């Protein structure tokens, strides 16, 4: 997080950010309230997680970046970089959905023999929730 003083001093050099919808500035309670509109939130080992789904190729590689990630290990912590700026057209980070929207995304991607895996995402790793789609910096596969 950048301090207000820093942002004022260097405002001409900073990327504009919509703080009203920037998850970097939300408390955990604010995040959970927004998440509950779409997802089930569960507590595991004292940490809040979101149950969600991800469409993958038949070999469990990512539909979007198939050479970068393979989601074939149960309970493995997958990590990536993620941006918090919802004003960007092409955000980055792991994309997860509701079951219905994960299937829709996979079908629309024209990938033969896709699979839908079930994941959990720690609330504190969510970088963005936009139109029901989660962008996160980490996820765990709980069902292949």
N, C-alpha and C positions, 0 to 999 in steps of 0.2 A: 504494500500500500504506500502511496505517495502522500506526504503531508500536504495540507492545504497551502502552506507557505511555499513549498517547493512548486506546486502546481501553478500558483499565481506568478511566481518568479519566472518560470520557464514555460508559461502557457503558449507562447508562440512556437515552441519546439515540440510540444507534446501532441500525440494523436488524440483527437477528440473522443471522449468516452461518455456514453449515456449512463451516468451513475444511478439513475432511477431503475435501471434494469441490468446493472453490472454486479455479478455474483461475488466479485472480490470485496464489495462493500456491504454485503448482506450478512446479518447474523445467522447462526444456525437455525434459529426459530423462524426467521423470515424465509430462509431456503425451504425448510420443511413445509411451511404453509403453502408455498407455491407448488412444491412437488406433489403434495397430496391432491391437487386438482387432477393429476394424471396417474400417479403411481402409489403403490403401497410402500410405506416406510417401516422398516423393521430394525430392532436393536440387536446387535451382535457384539458380544464382549464389551458392552458399554459404549459402542459407537453406532450412530444412526446410519443405516444403509437404505438404498432404493433397490427394489426388485424391478428388473427391466430385461429387455431382450435385444439381441443383435443378430442381424442377418449376416451369414458368412458363406463362403464357397464350400463345395463338397469336401475339400481337404482342410476346412476350418480356417483358411486364410481370409483376410479382410476382403470384402467386396470392393471397397474403394482403393485400398493400397495393398494389393494382394502379395507383394513381395516384402512388405515391411512387418506384417503381424500375422501370426498364426495362433488362433485361440483354441488350442487343442489340449490344454492342461487344466484339469479340475482344481479349484481352490488355489490357483496360481495368481500372483499379483502381477497384472499387466500394467505398465506405466508408459506414458507419453507426455508430450507437451500439449498445452491447451491454452487457447486465448479466451479472454473474458469480454471481448468487445462485440456486443451484439449488433453493432452498426456495420460490421464487416460482412460482405456478401458470402465469402467462403471461409467460415470459421474452421478451426482445427481442433483435434482432440478425438477421443473415442466417441462415436455416435451410438446412442442406445435409444430404444423406443418402447412403447407399449407393444404387446404381442401383435396386435392387428397392424400397427404401423411398421413394425420390423418386417412382417411378411409383405406388406405393400411395397416397401423400399426394395426388398430383395427381388420381387417380381418385376418392378419397374427398371431394375438394373440389368435385366436380360441376362442373368447368370443362370446357366443350366445347373440343375440339381443343387440348389442352395439349401442351407440348413438354418434353422433358428436356434440359437443357444440362449439359455437363461443366465443372467448375470446379476451380481449385486455390485452396486457402486456406493462407496462411502460418500455421505452427503458433503463432507468437507473437501472432496475432490471434484465436485461438480463446478464447472466453469461457466455453464450457461444452460438455461432451459428456454428454448424458443420454439413456439408452435408445438409443444409437447415433446420435442426432441431434446435429449440430454447430450451435452458435450462434457466429457470428464477427462481428468488426467490419469485416472486409474480405474480398473475394474477387475472383478474376480468372476471366473466362469463357475457356475454351480450346477449346470446341467448341459450335457452335450447332446 
